[in-house]
């Protein structure tokens, strides 16, 4: 090609509408043009390095690099590399034919597939993505081959192009974009930098914007775990995700049967069971693909943060099609295994550290076990529970310690403060209960019962185990006056005073005299009640299928038994009965407004009577 020769040509007789399609269909994804052009530059440099080895080329003093410059006044953006470069024949082949055909194929899939907006990566549009933002594109290139001449190519967005001899004097390619008015922001440094850091921030070739490097060529996940310090991990996490520091992390590195590198971080979970709080970035050969890929990552892992880099995924397919890819199932299974293995290592080798993490990681573990059978099988032995005796325990250890007291029955408290009276009864008799007070715990306990039909979880206020009650409990001696025993008397008394004819009342002598009365609601009944309350979002009144247990060892109950002969009409009897019942009820839930006001009035009456009695005595 002589210096005065100008070659005019047509790209394709079948492609009259390709440029309007590029601008229209991909407008909302327009920043991918920069990723495509920079990726081309990376490929050119990488291939040159490979040829240097195979052909013995001398590339000393010419390290690969990509330079971008912006000119806001002229709405210009330049992308230049020192890679392979191209001859005029190669421009005809790769720009006019192959690149254009690839763009046509990509757009056909994007436009006619019905799921264009759901494509995973939008890779493959390549060089012609430049026309998403440019009204004219120029290309200047000089091949690495000795004796070749530079070539200049230009196109104004129609199907015609011009080729002339170029003026480039160094090996490589420069793409010059004359930006449209709508895309003028890409001629400013901040806008270009933001896109580069997002899509190209970890590419293996140095990228410079107006002379300043904007990428990291060896991100942490490409290195061996042994070469990365704790400070490196924490610094990367802070820079990439911000917010709270990571608790711990898992470094992934697989070469067979698929290729996978990455790092998964366990953050402090502020909003339990909120997958939107996590973020796992997907990369392909260090090129950013997506902020989250739910089709690749098991749902429960979306609570985590991290990066996954795999070149084995077909990225220009719909998200629904990706789920059917065999490699996706393999990658998912491997990630689950690595997470479970890491949890097992912490549980067995760093017990105190693991227990310190538990408050932050347990929702993720429990949720994962309920959502994924594979994860359940691998993680079930590392689940720990806080206990009323202090410290943590596994379920197996709890069952072994209490086998002689309540076999296969696990007592728990869902409100350590509200159920403090019941827990105190347990502590005094050397019994322990699990403390489970998270939103996920009721569902998790039922899940564990489903997985092991021999287990039964019972809240501390659902019944009184034998260890809490004296062997000879209650009074069966009949009063000759009415042929009723003490239990029958207080039962009738409370039913009349409270106007609850179906209320079950029991008189038992507990081993502690500090609690006057407890209210017991059967576990199954309470679970149904709570589910109903959750669905209706209402605070329902107390159910009538509960049991009021009066402690015969309590001084207050003993006094009440002596007052019982006065009958239900006695004011003092009514006051004590109602107050005692409300005290027991308050351990379960908040009193409604009407009951609370009545409770406060009775409290004032009791204090007043106590003060008057003190004055009489003094």
Secondary structure, 3 states (H helix, E strand, C coil): CCCCCEEEEECCCCCCCHHHHHHHHCHHHCCHHHHHHHHHHHHHHHHHHHHHHHHCCCCCCCCCEEEEEEECCCCEEEEEECCCCCCHHHHHHHHHHHHHHHHHHHHHHHHHCCCHHHECCCCCCHHHHHHHCEEEEEEEEECCCCCCCCEEEEECCCCEEEEEECCCCCCEEEEEEEECCCCHHHHCHHHHHHHHHHHCCCCCCEEEECCEECCCCCCHHHCCHHHCCHHHHHHHHHHHHCCCCCCEEEEEEECCCCCEEEEEEECCCCCCCCHHHCEEEEEECCEEEECCCCCCCCHHHHHCEEEEECCCCCCCCEHHHHCCCHHHHHHHHHHHHHHHHHHHHHHHHCHHHHHHHHHHHHHHHHHHHHHCHHHHHHHHHHCEEEECCCCEEEHHHHHHHCCCCCCCEEEEECCCCCCHHHHHHHHHCCCCCEECCCCCHHHHHHHHHHHCCCCEEEECCCCCCHHHECCCCCCCCCECCCCECHHHHHHHHHHHHHCCCCCEEEEECECCCCCCEEEEECHHHHHHHHHHHHHHCCCCCCCCCEEEEEECCCHHHHHHHHHHHHCCCCHHHHHHHHHHHHHHHHCCCCCCHHHHHHHHHHHHHHHHHHHHHHHHHC
